[in-house]
């Protein structure tokens, strides 16, 4: 059963999205997660009840525009390159190529890289992390990417790792958010 506070938050959030009829209507009734208003039916698919410890987490702070059109300091490409090298070497130094293992490692490595780069706390940059892992079997591969960005503020950091059975390429795209 939902508390009154969580119902109010749910209704206000859904009303803002325009996905629910107004709960102030006199013909409003609740039945097992379905709400009926006259002839329309609205369904809530997911709702988290706030814990009593963390009531303010649902509140969003709206920041005022700073009118800052460029970064105050450049993106630390050298530091991010060291992070890429350390993470790829740590996770793949002794690894042997296996398709299922590599599928899981691309997800894991990209999350670890993203977390470590975010810990640098570089303001106003959006990060995109891609990791490719493939088998080394006397073949060549060309990986290309295209981006629409501002070359004065946006950048990419990349590192390639190889061992006897596999190769890995990790890229971090840093796009300045104005």
N, C-alpha and C positions, 0 to 999 in steps of 0.2 A: 504494500500500500504506500502511496506517495504522500509525503508530508505536505502541508499547505505551502511552505516556503518553496519546496522543489516544484510544486505545481505552478506557482506564480512565475518562477524563473523559466519553466518549460513553456508556459503559455506566452510569456513576453518574447522569448527567443523565437518561437514558432510564428508569432504574429509579425515580428520584424522580417522574417524570411517570406512571409506571405503564404505559408504552407498550412495554415489552420484557420478555422473559423473563430470568431471572437468568443471567448469564454463568458463574456458578460451578457450574452443573449439569454432570455428567459427560458428558452426551450432546450438549453444545453444539458446533456446527460452523459455520464461516463459509464461504460460497461467494458471491463476487462481490456483496457488499452485502446478502445474504440470510442470516439466521440461523435455524437450525432447532433446536427443542428438542422432542423426542418428536414429537407430531403437530401442533404449532403452528408458524406461520411468522411472523416479524417482519421488517420491512423498514425500513432507514434511508433516508430520502429526501434528507437533507442533513446534512452534517457538515463543519465547518471544522477543519482541522488547525491547532493553535496554532503560531505562528512561534517560533523559539528566542529571539527578542528580547523577546517580549511574553507570557511564560508566566503572569503574574499577572492578565492582563486578564479571564480567565474567572472569577476569584474575586469573589464578591459580598460586600460589607460589609453586615452587618445592623446597622441603627441602633436604639438603644434609644428607647423612647417618651419624649418630653419633656413630655408632659401639657400642652402649650401649646394652648389652645383658640381663640386668636385671633392675628392677625398682630401682630408687634412694631411695624411701621410700615405705613401705608396704601399701597395700590397706587398708583403714580405715574401717574394718568390723564392729566395734562397732558403729561408726557414722552412717553407712548405716543401721544397725539394728534399730537404733533409728528413722531414716527416715521412714523405713518400718512400724514400730509400730505406729508412729504418723499419717502417711497417712491412713493406714488401719483403725485405731481407729476413725479418723476424718470422713472418708467417710462411714463407715459401723456400727458405734455404735448403731444407732437407726433404721437401715435398716431392713426390713423384706424381706424374700426370694421371689423373683419373677423372673422367667427365663429371661424375656426381660430386666428388670432392671439390673440383674446381668451381662448380656451380655454387656450392655453399661458400667457398672461400671468397668469391667475388663479392657476395653480399656482405660477408663479415668484414673483409678488408675495406670496402668502401665506407661502411659505417664507422670503423675505427679511424680511418683517415678523416672523415667528416667531423668526428668528435674532437680529434686532436687539433684540427685546424680551427674549429670553433673556440677551443680553449685559448687560442691566441687573442681572442676578443678584438677582432678587427671590425670597427664599426661600419655599418651601412653597406656591407658586401653580401651579396647572395652567392652561395657556394653550390656548385654542381660537381659531383665526384663520379667519375666513371672508372671502372677497372675491367680490363680484358685479361683473360688467362687462356692460353692455348698450348697445344702440344708441339714440341720441337721434333720434327721428323723430316729434316732436309727439305723443307719447303720455305717459301717466303710469304709474307703477308704485308699488306699495306692498309693502314687504318687512317682514315681521314675524318676531319670534322670541320663543320662550317658554322660560324656564329655571326650574328649581327650585333655589333657592340661598338663602344667608344674606345679607340685604341689609347687614348690619353689616360683613362682610368680603369679599364677592364683588362684582365690578363689571364694567362693560363700557366700552370705549373705542371710539369710532366716528368715521369721517371720510368725507365724500362729496366726490368729485371730478367735475368736468364739463369737457368741452371741446366744440367744435362737433359732433363726430360720435359721442361716446360718453359714458357716465357710469360711475362706479365707486363702490362702497360697500365699505369695509373695516371689519370689526369684530374686536376682540380681547376675548374673554371671559376674565376672570381669576377662577378659582374657588379659594378657599383650601382647601388640603389639610390636614386636622387630623391 
